[in-house]
């Protein structure tokens, strides 16, 4: 719970929580108080730990809100059912941790090469109450490096060159009905649509309203015939 009196830090957290609630309402996805509290904890930890290590280049409350929290609010509408979310290059925990908070029933696996950032991620998971989630400290160079965790319901990454990490022999990336959600530039989405990871095809690229030029590109298994390339969830 965020208090409304006290230090400048407390006032910043209150303002962030209020702004987040307003953005969620504007998107037509109002959030319960407990969810707002958990997301605000992630924001607080990002601010605190960014003073000692490089977790984000964003410095203002609004910039962090728009990039790291509004984007998952938009993308969470594309998640249906329950299953495992595998996030590559997790770094500061976005978008995967907010997605897991927003979509109960998600079993979260964060893959991060840096031991320092992995430590940060473990602390985030503990404090936001994602008890079933795990952090895997691993530099995934080829698809086979991820075999232990595949296939999954959802695969996510943000602004990450994943060509090598998802290439080569290995298990299917997605289970039937699964989705890969790539948080990338529209140009990168076009490139991935032309040369997708083996076994996948792009079905949509949905603009991220607070990040001009960026989209969340959705990919489905090639065998999934229920999703047309023009279908976008709303």
MISE-930060 format. One record per residue: residue in one letter; x, y, z of N, C-alpha, C in turn. Coordinates in steps of 0.02 Angstrom, whole numbers, plus 50000, padded with zeros to 5 digits. Layout:
<sites>
+---------+-------+-------+-------+-------+-------+-------+-------+-------+-------+
| residuo |  n.px |  n.py |  n.pz | ca.px | ca.py | ca.pz |  c.px |  c.py |  c.pz |
+---------+-------+-------+-------+-------+-------+-------+-------+-------+-------+
|       A |     X |     Y |     Z |     X |     Y |     Z |     X |     Y |     Z |
...
+---------+-------+-------+-------+-------+-------+-------+-------+-------+-------+
</sites>
This chain:
<sites>
+---------+-------+-------+-------+-------+-------+-------+-------+-------+-------+
| residuo |  n.px |  n.py |  n.pz | ca.px | ca.py | ca.pz |  c.px |  c.py |  c.pz |
+---------+-------+-------+-------+-------+-------+-------+-------+-------+-------+
|       X | 50043 | 49940 | 50000 | 50000 | 50000 | 50000 | 50044 | 50062 | 50000 |
|       X | 50026 | 50112 | 49958 | 50065 | 50174 | 49952 | 50033 | 50227 | 49995 |
|       X | 50073 | 50256 | 50040 | 50047 | 50310 | 50083 | 50048 | 50376 | 50045 |
|       X | 50004 | 50423 | 50067 | 49997 | 50486 | 50032 | 50030 | 50544 | 50069 |
|       X | 50069 | 50528 | 50120 | 50104 | 50580 | 50156 | 50177 | 50558 | 50165 |
|       X | 50221 | 50607 | 50177 | 50290 | 50589 | 50192 | 50339 | 50620 | 50144 |
|       X | 50392 | 50583 | 50128 | 50449 | 50608 | 50090 | 50431 | 50620 | 50018 |
|       X | 50481 | 50650 | 49982 | 50473 | 50659 | 49910 | 50465 | 50594 | 49874 |
|       X | 50500 | 50542 | 49898 | 50493 | 50476 | 49867 | 50422 | 50451 | 49874 |
|       X | 50392 | 50459 | 49932 | 50323 | 50438 | 49943 | 50275 | 50475 | 49897 |
|       X | 50286 | 50540 | 49889 | 50243 | 50579 | 49844 | 50250 | 50556 | 49772 |
|       X | 50312 | 50538 | 49753 | 50323 | 50513 | 49685 | 50286 | 50448 | 49674 |
|       X | 50286 | 50404 | 49723 | 50252 | 50340 | 49717 | 50176 | 50350 | 49713 |
|       X | 50150 | 50396 | 49753 | 50078 | 50411 | 49750 | 50060 | 50438 | 49682 |
|       X | 50100 | 50484 | 49656 | 50086 | 50513 | 49590 | 50090 | 50460 | 49536 |
|       X | 50139 | 50416 | 49540 | 50145 | 50362 | 49491 | 50083 | 50317 | 49493 |
|       X | 50063 | 50297 | 49552 | 50004 | 50253 | 49559 | 49942 | 50286 | 49530 |
|       X | 49932 | 50350 | 49545 | 49875 | 50386 | 49519 | 49877 | 50391 | 49442 |
|       X | 49937 | 50405 | 49415 | 49944 | 50410 | 49343 | 49931 | 50342 | 49310 |
|       X | 49957 | 50289 | 49341 | 49946 | 50222 | 49313 | 49872 | 50204 | 49313 |
|       X | 49837 | 50219 | 49367 | 49765 | 50206 | 49370 | 49728 | 50243 | 49315 |
|       X | 49749 | 50306 | 49304 | 49716 | 50346 | 49252 | 49729 | 50317 | 49182 |
|       X | 49790 | 50296 | 49169 | 49806 | 50267 | 49104 | 49766 | 50202 | 49093 |
|       X | 49761 | 50161 | 49144 | 49724 | 50099 | 49138 | 49650 | 50113 | 49124 |
|       X | 49622 | 50162 | 49159 | 49552 | 50181 | 49146 | 49543 | 50204 | 49075 |
|       X | 49590 | 50245 | 49050 | 49585 | 50271 | 48982 | 49588 | 50215 | 48930 |
|       X | 49624 | 50161 | 48946 | 49628 | 50104 | 48900 | 49569 | 50057 | 48907 |
|       X | 49525 | 50072 | 48954 | 49467 | 50029 | 48964 | 49483 | 49966 | 49003 |
|       X | 49538 | 49968 | 49041 | 49558 | 49910 | 49082 | 49572 | 49933 | 49153 |
|       X | 49521 | 49956 | 49190 | 49533 | 49980 | 49258 | 49564 | 49925 | 49301 |
|       X | 49610 | 49946 | 49346 | 49647 | 49899 | 49386 | 49625 | 49901 | 49459 |
|       X | 49620 | 49842 | 49490 | 49604 | 49841 | 49562 | 49661 | 49870 | 49603 |
|       X | 49646 | 49890 | 49664 | 49695 | 49922 | 49707 | 49756 | 49878 | 49719 |
|       X | 49746 | 49813 | 49728 | 49803 | 49769 | 49742 | 49850 | 49765 | 49682 |
|       X | 49823 | 49766 | 49622 | 49865 | 49765 | 49562 | 49904 | 49830 | 49556 |
|       X | 49872 | 49886 | 49568 | 49907 | 49951 | 49567 | 49964 | 49951 | 49617 |
|       X | 49953 | 49924 | 49676 | 50004 | 49922 | 49727 | 50064 | 49880 | 49704 |
|       X | 50051 | 49822 | 49674 | 50106 | 49778 | 49653 | 50146 | 49810 | 49596 |
|       X | 50113 | 49842 | 49550 | 50149 | 49875 | 49495 | 50189 | 49935 | 49521 |
|       X | 50163 | 49969 | 49571 | 50199 | 50025 | 49601 | 50261 | 50001 | 49637 |
|       X | 50259 | 49943 | 49667 | 50319 | 49914 | 49698 | 50373 | 49904 | 49646 |
|       X | 50355 | 49878 | 49588 | 50404 | 49869 | 49534 | 50435 | 49936 | 49514 |
|       X | 50393 | 49987 | 49508 | 50418 | 50054 | 49492 | 50466 | 50078 | 49546 |
|       X | 50448 | 50069 | 49609 | 50492 | 50091 | 49664 | 50560 | 50056 | 49661 |
|       X | 50559 | 49991 | 49651 | 50622 | 49954 | 49648 | 50665 | 49975 | 49588 |
|       X | 50633 | 49988 | 49532 | 50670 | 50012 | 49473 | 50705 | 50077 | 49489 |
|       X | 50670 | 50123 | 49521 | 50699 | 50188 | 49539 | 50757 | 50179 | 49587 |
|       X | 50747 | 50138 | 49638 | 50799 | 50129 | 49689 | 50862 | 50096 | 49660 |
|       X | 50853 | 50043 | 49623 | 50910 | 50005 | 49597 | 50945 | 50040 | 49538 |
|       X | 50909 | 50083 | 49504 | 50940 | 50120 | 49448 | 50993 | 50169 | 49472 |
|       X | 50993 | 50183 | 49537 | 51045 | 50227 | 49564 | 51112 | 50191 | 49570 |
|       X | 51111 | 50125 | 49568 | 51173 | 50087 | 49577 | 51192 | 50044 | 49516 |
|       X | 51145 | 50035 | 49469 | 51161 | 49996 | 49410 | 51117 | 50020 | 49352 |
|       X | 51138 | 50003 | 49291 | 51103 | 50027 | 49231 | 51044 | 49982 | 49215 |
|       X | 50985 | 50003 | 49236 | 50924 | 49964 | 49224 | 50879 | 49996 | 49171 |
|       X | 50883 | 50061 | 49165 | 50843 | 50096 | 49115 | 50874 | 50163 | 49099 |
|       X | 50868 | 50184 | 49037 | 50891 | 50250 | 49018 | 50839 | 50304 | 49029 |
|       X | 50779 | 50284 | 49050 | 50725 | 50331 | 49061 | 50731 | 50361 | 49131 |
|       X | 50720 | 50425 | 49136 | 50732 | 50460 | 49200 | 50669 | 50489 | 49231 |
|       X | 50619 | 50506 | 49191 | 50560 | 50539 | 49220 | 50506 | 50487 | 49234 |
|       X | 50463 | 50506 | 49281 | 50407 | 50462 | 49299 | 50363 | 50447 | 49238 |
|       X | 50349 | 50499 | 49199 | 50305 | 50490 | 49141 | 50337 | 50444 | 49089 |
|       X | 50401 | 50453 | 49076 | 50434 | 50410 | 49026 | 50434 | 50337 | 49048 |
|       X | 50447 | 50325 | 49112 | 50447 | 50257 | 49137 | 50376 | 50227 | 49134 |
|       X | 50327 | 50267 | 49152 | 50258 | 50244 | 49149 | 50238 | 50225 | 49078 |
|       X | 50252 | 50269 | 49031 | 50231 | 50258 | 48962 | 50265 | 50196 | 48932 |
|       X | 50330 | 50189 | 48942 | 50366 | 50134 | 48910 | 50358 | 50068 | 48948 |
|       X | 50367 | 50070 | 49012 | 50372 | 50007 | 49049 | 50306 | 49981 | 49077 |
|       X | 50256 | 50024 | 49083 | 50193 | 50001 | 49113 | 50134 | 50005 | 49066 |
|       X | 50130 | 50058 | 49025 | 50073 | 50063 | 48979 | 50078 | 50009 | 48925 |
|       X | 50139 | 49996 | 48902 | 50148 | 49944 | 48851 | 50121 | 49876 | 48873 |
|       X | 50138 | 49851 | 48934 | 50107 | 49788 | 48956 | 50031 | 49793 | 48964 |
|       X | 50005 | 49851 | 48983 | 49933 | 49859 | 48988 | 49900 | 49846 | 48920 |
|       X | 49932 | 49871 | 48868 | 49906 | 49860 | 48800 | 49912 | 49787 | 48780 |
|       X | 49969 | 49757 | 48795 | 49982 | 49689 | 48772 | 49944 | 49635 | 48811 |
|       X | 49927 | 49650 | 48873 | 49894 | 49599 | 48915 | 49828 | 49575 | 48885 |
|       X | 49798 | 49617 | 48844 | 49733 | 49597 | 48814 | 49741 | 49540 | 48764 |
|       X | 49803 | 49527 | 48743 | 49815 | 49473 | 48695 | 49828 | 49406 | 48729 |
|       X | 49827 | 49405 | 48795 | 49841 | 49344 | 48832 | 49775 | 49311 | 48853 |
|       X | 49769 | 49247 | 48834 | 49710 | 49208 | 48851 | 49731 | 49143 | 48884 |
|       X | 49692 | 49120 | 48932 | 49706 | 49057 | 48964 | 49762 | 49060 | 49014 |
|       X | 49791 | 49003 | 49030 | 49845 | 48998 | 49078 | 49904 | 48963 | 49046 |
|       X | 49963 | 48973 | 49075 | 50022 | 48940 | 49049 | 50086 | 48976 | 49068 |
|       X | 50140 | 48956 | 49037 | 50206 | 48985 | 49052 | 50222 | 49042 | 49004 |
|       X | 50247 | 49096 | 49032 | 50274 | 49152 | 48993 | 50350 | 49151 | 49001 |
|       X | 50384 | 49143 | 48945 | 50457 | 49143 | 48943 | 50480 | 49210 | 48914 |
|       X | 50518 | 49248 | 48954 | 50541 | 49314 | 48932 | 50616 | 49312 | 48922 |
|       X | 50639 | 49336 | 48864 | 50710 | 49335 | 48847 | 50742 | 49404 | 48857 |
|       X | 50801 | 49405 | 48887 | 50835 | 49468 | 48900 | 50796 | 49511 | 48948 |
|       X | 50777 | 49482 | 49005 | 50728 | 49514 | 49049 | 50752 | 49580 | 49079 |
|       X | 50817 | 49587 | 49094 | 50844 | 49650 | 49117 | 50811 | 49679 | 49178 |
|       X | 50767 | 49729 | 49166 | 50733 | 49762 | 49221 | 50663 | 49733 | 49236 |
|       X | 50645 | 49679 | 49200 | 50582 | 49646 | 49213 | 50523 | 49668 | 49171 |
|       X | 50535 | 49713 | 49124 | 50481 | 49737 | 49080 | 50489 | 49707 | 49011 |
|       X | 50435 | 49686 | 48980 | 50365 | 49691 | 49001 | 50339 | 49632 | 49041 |
|       X | 50383 | 49582 | 49054 | 50358 | 49517 | 49077 | 50328 | 49519 | 49147 |
|       X | 50360 | 49554 | 49195 | 50333 | 49554 | 49263 | 50265 | 49588 | 49266 |
|       X | 50255 | 49647 | 49236 | 50188 | 49675 | 49236 | 50137 | 49630 | 49201 |
|       X | 50157 | 49597 | 49146 | 50111 | 49552 | 49112 | 50088 | 49496 | 49159 |
|       X | 50134 | 49468 | 49197 | 50117 | 49414 | 49244 | 50072 | 49439 | 49300 |
|       X | 50082 | 49500 | 49322 | 50039 | 49530 | 49373 | 49969 | 49542 | 49345 |
|       X | 49967 | 49567 | 49283 | 49903 | 49584 | 49252 | 49863 | 49523 | 49230 |
|       X | 49897 | 49467 | 49219 | 49863 | 49407 | 49195 | 49875 | 49349 | 49243 |
|       X | 49835 | 49343 | 49295 | 49843 | 49288 | 49343 | 49838 | 49221 | 49308 |
|       X | 49875 | 49173 | 49333 | 49878 | 49108 | 49300 | 49938 | 49101 | 49256 |
|       X | 49981 | 49152 | 49256 | 50043 | 49151 | 49217 | 50100 | 49124 | 49259 |
|       X | 50133 | 49073 | 49234 | 50194 | 49047 | 49265 | 50253 | 49079 | 49229 |
|       X | 50292 | 49120 | 49265 | 50340 | 49164 | 49233 | 50411 | 49136 | 49238 |
|       X | 50447 | 49137 | 49181 | 50517 | 49120 | 49178 | 50555 | 49177 | 49145 |
|       X | 50599 | 49208 | 49183 | 50639 | 49265 | 49159 | 50709 | 49241 | 49142 |
|       X | 50731 | 49252 | 49081 | 50798 | 49232 | 49060 | 50841 | 49294 | 49053 |
|       X | 50895 | 49298 | 49093 | 50938 | 49357 | 49094 | 51010 | 49335 | 49100 |
|       X | 51054 | 49364 | 49059 | 51125 | 49343 | 49058 | 51165 | 49373 | 49116 |
|       X | 51145 | 49433 | 49139 | 51183 | 49467 | 49191 | 51165 | 49442 | 49261 |
|       X | 51216 | 49424 | 49300 | 51203 | 49402 | 49368 | 51176 | 49458 | 49411 |
|       X | 51201 | 49519 | 49402 | 51177 | 49576 | 49441 | 51104 | 49590 | 49426 |
|       X | 51085 | 49590 | 49363 | 51015 | 49602 | 49346 | 50971 | 49544 | 49368 |
|       X | 50998 | 49484 | 49367 | 50960 | 49427 | 49393 | 50944 | 49435 | 49467 |
|       X | 50992 | 49462 | 49505 | 50980 | 49475 | 49576 | 50923 | 49525 | 49584 |
|       X | 50925 | 49578 | 49544 | 50871 | 49628 | 49546 | 50804 | 49594 | 49531 |
|       X | 50802 | 49552 | 49480 | 50740 | 49520 | 49460 | 50712 | 49475 | 49516 |
|       X | 50756 | 49438 | 49550 | 50732 | 49396 | 49605 | 50700 | 49439 | 49659 |
|       X | 50729 | 49496 | 49674 | 50700 | 49541 | 49725 | 50632 | 49567 | 49702 |
|       X | 50627 | 49586 | 49638 | 50563 | 49609 | 49612 | 50510 | 49555 | 49619 |
|       X | 50526 | 49494 | 49598 | 50478 | 49439 | 49602 | 50454 | 49428 | 49673 |
|       X | 50500 | 49430 | 49721 | 50482 | 49420 | 49791 | 50436 | 49475 | 49816 |
|       X | 50454 | 49538 | 49800 | 50416 | 49593 | 49830 | 50348 | 49604 | 49797 |
|       X | 50340 | 49585 | 49734 | 50275 | 49593 | 49702 | 50231 | 49531 | 49711 |
|       X | 50259 | 49479 | 49742 | 50219 | 49421 | 49759 | 50211 | 49369 | 49704 |
|       X | 50257 | 49367 | 49656 | 50255 | 49316 | 49604 | 50296 | 49256 | 49628 |
|       X | 50267 | 49218 | 49673 | 50304 | 49166 | 49708 | 50322 | 49106 | 49664 |
|       X | 50283 | 49094 | 49612 | 50296 | 49036 | 49569 | 50343 | 49053 | 49512 |
|       X | 50363 | 49115 | 49506 | 50407 | 49137 | 49451 | 50479 | 49118 | 49466 |
|       X | 50520 | 49118 | 49414 | 50591 | 49102 | 49423 | 50633 | 49144 | 49376 |
|       X | 50696 | 49154 | 49396 | 50745 | 49189 | 49355 | 50798 | 49138 | 49335 |
|       X | 50814 | 49136 | 49271 | 50865 | 49091 | 49244 | 50923 | 49135 | 49219 |
|       X | 50980 | 49129 | 49251 | 51038 | 49167 | 49229 | 51072 | 49128 | 49173 |
|       X | 51060 | 49151 | 49112 | 51081 | 49113 | 49053 | 51089 | 49159 | 48994 |
|       X | 51143 | 49150 | 48956 | 51151 | 49184 | 48892 | 51129 | 49135 | 48838 |
|       X | 51069 | 49145 | 48813 | 51042 | 49100 | 48762 | 51070 | 49119 | 48694 |
|       X | 51110 | 49075 | 48666 | 51142 | 49088 | 48601 | 51106 | 49053 | 48544 |
|       X | 51073 | 48997 | 48558 | 51037 | 48959 | 48508 | 50973 | 48933 | 48540 |
|       X | 50926 | 48913 | 48498 | 50862 | 48888 | 48523 | 50871 | 48830 | 48571 |
|       X | 50919 | 48786 | 48555 | 50929 | 48727 | 48597 | 50945 | 48746 | 48669 |
|       X | 50973 | 48806 | 48681 | 50988 | 48827 | 48750 | 50925 | 48835 | 48791 |
|       X | 50868 | 48842 | 48758 | 50804 | 48854 | 48793 | 50761 | 48791 | 48796 |
|       X | 50787 | 48735 | 48772 | 50746 | 48674 | 48766 | 50712 | 48654 | 48831 |
|       X | 50746 | 48666 | 48887 | 50719 | 48646 | 48952 | 50652 | 48680 | 48966 |
|       X | 50640 | 48739 | 48937 | 50582 | 48779 | 48953 | 50529 | 48778 | 48898 |
|       X | 50544 | 48751 | 48840 | 50500 | 48752 | 48783 | 50459 | 48687 | 48779 |
|       X | 50400 | 48691 | 48745 | 50367 | 48750 | 48719 | 50329 | 48787 | 48774 |
|       X | 50310 | 48850 | 48759 | 50276 | 48891 | 48809 | 50212 | 48920 | 48780 |
|       X | 50171 | 48946 | 48825 | 50109 | 48979 | 48804 | 50124 | 49048 | 48774 |
|       X | 50170 | 49084 | 48806 | 50189 | 49150 | 48782 | 50264 | 49158 | 48783 |
|       X | 50291 | 49190 | 48731 | 50362 | 49207 | 48727 | 50366 | 49281 | 48715 |
|       X | 50404 | 49317 | 48757 | 50408 | 49390 | 48750 | 50481 | 49413 | 48749 |
|       X | 50491 | 49470 | 48718 | 50554 | 49505 | 48721 | 50542 | 49577 | 48699 |
|       X | 50587 | 49621 | 48720 | 50582 | 49691 | 48700 | 50648 | 49716 | 48673 |
|       X | 50645 | 49743 | 48611 | 50704 | 49776 | 48579 | 50766 | 49732 | 48584 |
|       X | 50756 | 49668 | 48570 | 50811 | 49620 | 48575 | 50820 | 49585 | 48508 |
|       X | 50882 | 49580 | 48485 | 50897 | 49543 | 48424 | 50895 | 49469 | 48440 |
|       X | 50842 | 49435 | 48418 | 50832 | 49366 | 48440 | 50845 | 49315 | 48385 |
|       X | 50871 | 49338 | 48328 | 50880 | 49293 | 48272 | 50921 | 49231 | 48291 |
|       X | 50978 | 49242 | 48323 | 51021 | 49186 | 48343 | 50990 | 49146 | 48400 |
|       X | 50963 | 49181 | 48450 | 50937 | 49147 | 48509 | 50880 | 49099 | 48492 |
|       X | 50842 | 49114 | 48439 | 50785 | 49072 | 48421 | 50799 | 49030 | 48359 |
|       X | 50861 | 49029 | 48336 | 50880 | 48992 | 48276 | 50908 | 48924 | 48293 |
|       X | 50918 | 48883 | 48242 | 50949 | 48818 | 48251 | 50899 | 48765 | 48272 |
|       X | 50923 | 48704 | 48278 | 50879 | 48649 | 48299 | 50857 | 48657 | 48371 |
|       X | 50800 | 48630 | 48387 | 50775 | 48634 | 48455 | 50701 | 48621 | 48456 |
|       X | 50671 | 48624 | 48515 | 50601 | 48610 | 48523 | 50559 | 48667 | 48495 |
|       X | 50494 | 48654 | 48483 | 50448 | 48706 | 48462 | 50449 | 48762 | 48513 |
|       X | 50444 | 48824 | 48490 | 50443 | 48881 | 48536 | 50377 | 48886 | 48574 |
|       X | 50322 | 48877 | 48537 | 50256 | 48887 | 48566 | 50215 | 48823 | 48566 |
|       X | 50175 | 48816 | 48617 | 50126 | 48762 | 48619 | 50067 | 48781 | 48575 |
|       X | 50024 | 48735 | 48556 | 49965 | 48753 | 48515 | 49925 | 48809 | 48548 |
|       X | 49908 | 48859 | 48509 | 49871 | 48916 | 48534 | 49915 | 48968 | 48567 |
|       X | 49981 | 48956 | 48570 | 50027 | 49003 | 48602 | 50040 | 49064 | 48559 |
|       X | 50071 | 49114 | 48589 | 50087 | 49176 | 48554 | 50157 | 49201 | 48574 |
|       X | 50193 | 49224 | 48525 | 50254 | 49263 | 48538 | 50235 | 49337 | 48531 |
|       X | 50254 | 49376 | 48581 | 50240 | 49448 | 48580 | 50307 | 49484 | 48579 |
|       X | 50321 | 49516 | 48523 | 50384 | 49552 | 48514 | 50371 | 49627 | 48520 |
|       X | 50403 | 49658 | 48569 | 50396 | 49730 | 48579 | 50454 | 49763 | 48541 |
|       X | 50440 | 49785 | 48480 | 50492 | 49807 | 48434 | 50469 | 49868 | 48395 |
|       X | 50515 | 49896 | 48355 | 50497 | 49950 | 48310 | 50455 | 49921 | 48253 |
|       X | 50417 | 49964 | 48220 | 50376 | 49940 | 48164 | 50420 | 49913 | 48108 |
|       X | 50479 | 49942 | 48099 | 50525 | 49917 | 48048 | 50550 | 49847 | 48065 |
|       X | 50566 | 49836 | 48129 | 50588 | 49770 | 48151 | 50531 | 49720 | 48146 |
|       X | 50470 | 49741 | 48159 | 50413 | 49697 | 48152 | 50405 | 49674 | 48079 |
|       X | 50415 | 49720 | 48033 | 50412 | 49702 | 47962 | 50466 | 49652 | 47944 |
|       X | 50525 | 49662 | 47971 | 50580 | 49616 | 47957 | 50565 | 49547 | 47985 |
|       X | 50540 | 49545 | 48046 | 50523 | 49481 | 48077 | 50465 | 49446 | 48040 |
|       X | 50419 | 49486 | 48013 | 50364 | 49456 | 47975 | 50390 | 49421 | 47912 |
|       X | 50442 | 49451 | 47882 | 50471 | 49422 | 47821 | 50514 | 49361 | 47837 |
|       X | 50548 | 49363 | 47894 | 50593 | 49307 | 47913 | 50580 | 49289 | 47986 |
|       X | 50523 | 49259 | 48000 | 50506 | 49242 | 48070 | 50547 | 49183 | 48095 |
|       X | 50550 | 49175 | 48161 | 50582 | 49114 | 48188 | 50548 | 49052 | 48160 |
|       X | 50586 | 49000 | 48150 | 50560 | 48938 | 48121 | 50499 | 48913 | 48159 |
|       X | 50446 | 48898 | 48122 | 50386 | 48871 | 48152 | 50334 | 48922 | 48171 |
|       X | 50350 | 48987 | 48160 | 50303 | 49040 | 48179 | 50284 | 49083 | 48118 |
|       X | 50229 | 49118 | 48124 | 50209 | 49167 | 48074 | 50177 | 49226 | 48109 |
|       X | 50187 | 49285 | 48081 | 50159 | 49345 | 48112 | 50085 | 49350 | 48094 |
|       X | 50044 | 49366 | 48145 | 49972 | 49372 | 48134 | 49947 | 49443 | 48145 |
|       X | 49987 | 49486 | 48176 | 49966 | 49555 | 48188 | 50025 | 49596 | 48213 |
|       X | 50019 | 49661 | 48205 | 50067 | 49708 | 48235 | 50025 | 49767 | 48261 |
|       X | 50020 | 49771 | 48327 | 49975 | 49820 | 48358 | 50015 | 49879 | 48384 |
|       X | 49999 | 49940 | 48363 | 50036 | 49999 | 48386 | 50032 | 50008 | 48461 |
|       X | 50088 | 50033 | 48490 | 50091 | 50049 | 48561 | 50080 | 50124 | 48567 |
|       X | 50022 | 50145 | 48594 | 50002 | 50216 | 48589 | 50049 | 50265 | 48622 |
|       X | 50086 | 50245 | 48673 | 50131 | 50290 | 48708 | 50202 | 50285 | 48683 |
|       X | 50214 | 50242 | 48633 | 50282 | 50233 | 48606 | 50278 | 50238 | 48530 |
|       X | 50277 | 50299 | 48504 | 50269 | 50308 | 48431 | 50323 | 50270 | 48392 |
|       X | 50300 | 50235 | 48341 | 50346 | 50197 | 48299 | 50358 | 50126 | 48323 |
|       X | 50333 | 50110 | 48384 | 50342 | 50042 | 48411 | 50276 | 50004 | 48409 |
|       X | 50281 | 49938 | 48407 | 50222 | 49895 | 48405 | 50234 | 49834 | 48449 |
|       X | 50180 | 49800 | 48465 | 50187 | 49732 | 48491 | 50166 | 49686 | 48433 |
|       X | 50214 | 49650 | 48406 | 50202 | 49605 | 48350 | 50185 | 49536 | 48377 |
|       X | 50130 | 49508 | 48353 | 50105 | 49444 | 48377 | 50120 | 49390 | 48327 |
|       X | 50147 | 49334 | 48352 | 50163 | 49277 | 48310 | 50128 | 49215 | 48338 |
|       X | 50106 | 49172 | 48293 | 50073 | 49109 | 48312 | 50110 | 49051 | 48279 |
|       X | 50099 | 48990 | 48305 | 50128 | 48932 | 48271 | 50102 | 48928 | 48199 |
|       X | 50144 | 48906 | 48153 | 50122 | 48898 | 48084 | 50063 | 48850 | 48079 |
|       X | 50060 | 48803 | 48124 | 50005 | 48754 | 48122 | 49940 | 48781 | 48148 |
|       X | 49941 | 48841 | 48178 | 49880 | 48871 | 48206 | 49841 | 48903 | 48149 |
|       X | 49789 | 48870 | 48127 | 49749 | 48895 | 48070 | 49690 | 48937 | 48093 |
|       X | 49683 | 48947 | 48158 | 49626 | 48986 | 48183 | 49638 | 49061 | 48183 |
|       X | 49701 | 49081 | 48170 | 49718 | 49152 | 48172 | 49738 | 49175 | 48102 |
|       X | 49701 | 49223 | 48076 | 49718 | 49252 | 48012 | 49770 | 49306 | 48021 |
|       X | 49810 | 49322 | 47969 | 49862 | 49372 | 47975 | 49836 | 49441 | 47993 |
|       X | 49772 | 49455 | 47982 | 49746 | 49522 | 47995 | 49709 | 49527 | 48062 |
|       X | 49707 | 49472 | 48098 | 49668 | 49472 | 48160 | 49706 | 49507 | 48216 |
|       X | 49675 | 49557 | 48247 | 49705 | 49592 | 48304 | 49653 | 49593 | 48360 |
|       X | 49672 | 49570 | 48419 | 49626 | 49572 | 48476 | 49616 | 49643 | 48498 |
|       X | 49556 | 49659 | 48522 | 49541 | 49726 | 48547 | 49511 | 49721 | 48616 |
+---------+-------+-------+-------+-------+-------+-------+-------+-------+-------+
</sites>
